[in-house]
Amino acid sequence: MKFTDVRIRKVDKDDNKLRAIASVTIDDCFVIHDIKIIEGTDSLFIAMPSRKTKEGEYKDIAHPINMETRKELSEIILKAYEQAE
């Protein structure tokens, strides 16, 4: 599996912890939209696209299954965010 494209759309709200929205293409054939880049207490992190359940909880719609893939995805998105500044 190879991440073949990352697109960043910055959010211009200073009072919000949301910094940008990312879309990632995998192997030039599958895309995941609405990955959030959020300003945390110590650093930026990503949040996968999710939806709110009837109980008020948020569940990821798409997400990496293992930590290795999650780390790689996070690094690629945050690097693209830094380059977009």
C-alpha positions as a printed NumPy array, in Angstrom:
array([[  0.   ,   0.   ,   0.   ],
       [  1.293,   3.435,  -0.938],
       [ -0.095,   6.885,  -0.134],
       [ -0.001,   8.504,  -3.558],
       [ -1.563,  11.935,  -2.906],
       [ -2.255,  14.152,   0.1  ],
       [ -4.309,  17.329,  -0.171],
       [ -4.63 ,  19.862,   2.622],
       [ -7.41 ,  22.438,   3.045],
       [ -6.548,  24.882,   5.828],
       [ -9.187,  26.249,   8.201],
       [ -8.905,  29.976,   8.985],
       [-10.603,  30.115,  12.396],
       [ -8.242,  31.251,  15.159],
       [-10.671,  30.351,  17.964],
       [-10.844,  26.728,  16.826],
       [ -8.435,  23.818,  17.415],
       [ -9.192,  22.468,  13.934],
       [ -6.297,  23.559,  11.704],
       [ -7.019,  21.771,   8.415],
       [ -8.862,  19.01 ,   6.591],
       [ -6.912,  16.411,   4.604],
       [ -7.754,  13.994,   1.811],
       [ -5.453,  11.031,   1.162],
       [ -5.309,   8.858,  -1.944],
       [ -4.071,   5.282,  -1.592],
       [ -2.489,   3.451,  -4.559],
       [ -4.026,   5.975,  -7.   ],
       [ -7.359,   4.177,  -6.606],
       [ -8.935,   4.856,  -3.173],
       [ -9.435,   8.17 ,  -1.363],
       [-10.289,   9.085,   2.221],
       [-11.726,  12.586,   2.729],
       [-12.307,  14.669,   5.862],
       [ -9.307,  13.653,   7.961],
       [ -9.015,  16.425,  10.538],
       [ -5.738,  18.013,  11.643],
       [ -6.224,  19.218,  15.201],
       [ -4.06 ,  21.329,  17.514],
       [ -3.577,  19.273,  20.666],
       [ -2.081,  20.304,  24.008],
       [  1.476,  19.447,  22.934],
       [  1.326,  18.948,  19.171],
       [ -0.803,  18.426,  16.098],
       [ -2.623,  15.133,  15.57 ],
       [ -5.038,  13.645,  13.044],
       [ -8.602,  12.47 ,  13.597],
       [-10.159,  10.088,  11.109],
       [-13.564,  10.852,   9.533],
       [-16.397,   9.946,  11.871],
       [-20.146,  10.148,  12.344],
       [-22.292,  10.707,  15.403],
       [-24.363,   7.746,  16.614],
       [-27.873,   7.967,  18.072],
       [-26.264,   7.68 ,  21.513],
       [-24.164,  10.794,  20.875],
       [-20.846,   8.975,  20.47 ],
       [-18.559,   9.448,  17.488],
       [-17.469,   6.367,  15.5  ],
       [-14.748,   6.371,  12.85 ],
       [-16.016,   5.712,   9.33 ],
       [-12.576,   4.684,   8.033],
       [ -9.393,   4.116,   9.998],
       [ -6.081,   2.241,   9.962],
       [ -6.235,  -1.199,  11.57 ],
       [ -2.695,  -1.228,  12.961],
       [ -0.411,   1.3  ,  14.662],
       [  2.241,   1.095,  11.948],
       [ -0.189,   2.283,   9.265],
       [ -1.702,   4.926,  11.571],
       [  1.792,   6.317,  12.279],
       [  2.731,   6.393,   8.587],
       [ -0.557,   8.086,   7.66 ],
       [ -0.178,  10.66 ,  10.435],
       [  3.412,  11.474,   9.457],
       [  2.505,  11.927,   5.778],
       [ -0.476,  14.182,   6.534],
       [  1.346,  16.344,   9.096],
       [  4.33 ,  16.744,   6.762],
       [  2.01 ,  17.902,   3.953],
       [  0.345,  20.317,   6.393],
       [  3.705,  21.845,   7.376],
       [  4.681,  22.236,   3.705],
       [  1.358,  23.924,   2.934],
       [  1.961,  26.716,   5.461]])
